[in-house]
Amino acid sequence: MHIASKSAIAAWIIAATMSGPAAAEFSIPIVIEPNVLQVGREGEETTSFDLQALDALPQVRFETSTIWTDMVNTYSGVPVAVLLEEAGLGDSLSQDDAMLELVALNDYRVRIPLADIEDDLPIIATRVDGRTFSIRDRGPYWLVYPYDRAPEYRTEDTYKRSIWQLTQMVVLE
């Protein structure tokens, strides 16, 4: 018997014997849709957006360099303001003291004053140079500004807000 076969049999035996409370105690969470962005208000249900849903919304595209990449690239995706409107959170954009918390796959978090969100910037980039992002390449979603467009997009605060591997956006009021 090959080692691979012994390992497979051992795994099957362990899986078959773990049922009921024992299985729950040792269960590993399974991510069914890793490319889903959850958008909501703190303490309320969220709206889920997969790539297809994000692609169905109005898109913005621009070329820019970044401090994390070696060249100018074309980024495209949904403006944050559009996404908040689509999730039923557009009323939050007019609240001066409201914040938007963005959460990455590794639980890195940033907060952006909603007053800083423009109609078409920043964007939740779904593509770079027409290709979707893999998790290894800062995907599936990346908050991007047109850094080359103006000095206010090349500040330490803006760079800190440029979160990648984005999985959640939560309005804090």
C-alpha positions in Angstrom: 0.0 0.0 0.0 1.3 3.4 -0.9 1.8 6.1 1.7 -0.7 8.3 0.0 -3.3 5.5 0.2 -2.6 5.0 3.9 -3.0 8.8 4.5 -6.2 8.9 2.6 -7.6 5.9 4.6 -6.5 7.5 7.9 -8.2 10.8 7.0 -11.4 9.0 5.9 -11.5 7.0 9.2 -11.0 10.2 11.3 -13.7 12.0 9.3 -16.1 9.1 9.5 -15.7 8.8 13.3 -16.2 12.5 14.0 -19.9 13.2 14.2 -22.2 15.1 16.4 -20.6 17.3 19.2 -17.1 16.0 18.6 -17.2 17.2 15.0 -18.5 20.6 15.9 -15.7 20.9 18.5 -13.0 20.2 15.9 -14.7 21.6 12.8 -12.8 24.0 10.5 -14.8 26.8 9.0 -15.1 26.5 5.2 -15.1 29.6 3.1 -17.6 28.9 0.3 -17.2 32.2 -1.5 -13.8 33.8 -0.8 -14.4 36.6 -3.3 -17.4 38.1 -1.6 -17.4 41.7 -0.2 -19.7 42.3 2.7 -21.1 45.8 3.0 -23.3 47.0 5.9 -23.9 49.3 8.9 -22.5 48.3 12.3 -24.8 45.9 14.1 -27.1 45.3 11.0 -27.2 42.7 8.3 -24.8 43.1 5.5 -25.2 43.0 1.7 -23.0 40.6 -0.2 -21.3 41.5 -3.4 -19.4 39.0 -5.5 -17.4 39.9 -8.6 -20.5 39.6 -10.9 -22.5 41.9 -8.7 -19.7 44.5 -8.5 -19.2 44.3 -12.3 -22.9 45.1 -12.7 -22.5 48.5 -11.0 -21.1 51.7 -12.6 -17.3 51.4 -13.1 -14.5 53.9 -13.0 -11.1 53.3 -14.6 -7.8 55.3 -14.2 -4.1 54.9 -14.7 -1.8 55.4 -11.8 1.4 54.3 -10.2 1.5 53.1 -6.6 4.2 52.8 -3.9 3.6 49.0 -4.0 4.0 48.4 -7.7 6.8 48.9 -10.2 4.9 50.7 -12.9 1.8 52.6 -14.0 -1.2 50.3 -14.2 -4.9 50.7 -15.1 -7.2 50.1 -12.2 -10.9 49.6 -12.6 -13.8 49.0 -10.2 -16.7 50.5 -8.4 -16.6 53.9 -6.6 -17.1 53.4 -2.9 -20.0 56.0 -2.9 -21.8 53.9 -5.6 -21.3 50.7 -3.6 -22.7 52.3 -0.4 -25.7 53.6 -2.3 -26.3 50.1 -3.8 -26.1 48.6 -0.2 -28.8 51.1 1.0 -26.2 53.1 3.0 -26.1 56.3 0.8 -27.7 58.3 3.7 -24.4 57.8 5.6 -22.5 59.8 3.1 -24.0 63.0 4.3 -23.1 62.4 8.0 -20.0 64.4 8.9 -18.9 62.3 11.8 -19.6 58.8 10.3 -16.7 56.5 9.5 -16.2 53.7 7.1 -14.2 50.7 8.5 -12.6 48.5 5.9 -11.4 45.0 6.8 -8.9 42.8 5.0 -8.6 39.1 4.8 -5.9 39.1 7.5 -8.2 41.3 9.8 -6.1 44.5 9.0 -8.5 47.4 9.5 -8.6 51.0 8.4 -11.1 53.8 9.0 -12.0 56.5 6.5 -14.2 59.5 7.3 -17.3 59.2 5.1 -16.9 62.9 4.5 -13.7 62.1 2.5 -15.6 59.9 0.0 -16.0 61.5 -3.3 -18.7 60.6 -5.9 -16.2 58.6 -8.0 -13.2 58.1 -5.7 -11.8 56.0 -4.2 -12.7 52.8 -6.0 -13.0 49.2 -5.0 -10.7 48.0 -7.7 -11.7 44.6 -9.1 -9.1 44.6 -11.9 -5.6 45.8 -12.7 -4.8 46.0 -16.4 -8.1 44.2 -17.2 -7.3 41.2 -15.0 -8.9 40.2 -11.7 -6.7 40.2 -8.6 -5.7 36.9 -7.0 -5.3 36.9 -3.2 -1.6 36.7 -3.8 -1.7 39.9 -5.9 -3.6 42.0 -3.4 -7.0 40.7 -4.3 -9.8 40.0 -4.6 -10.5 43.7 -4.0 -8.3 46.7 -3.4 -9.3 50.3 -2.3 -7.4 52.4 -4.8 -7.0 56.2 -5.3 -5.5 57.9 -8.5 -2.3 58.6 -6.6 -0.7 60.4 -9.6 -3.6 62.7 -10.2 -3.0 65.1 -7.3 -0.8 65.6 -4.2 -3.7 65.0 -1.8 -3.7 61.3 -3.0 0.0 60.9 -2.2 -0.2 61.3 1.6 0.5 58.9 4.4 -3.2 58.8 5.3 -4.2 57.9 1.8 -1.6 55.2 1.6 -2.8 53.7 4.9 -6.4 53.7 3.6 -5.4 51.8 0.5 -6.3 48.4 1.9 -6.1 45.3 -0.2 -7.6 41.8 0.2 -10.7 43.7 1.2 -13.5 41.5 2.6 -15.7 43.9 4.6 -16.9 47.5 4.6 -18.8 48.6 7.7 -20.4 52.1 8.3 -19.8 53.3 11.8 -22.1 56.1 13.0 
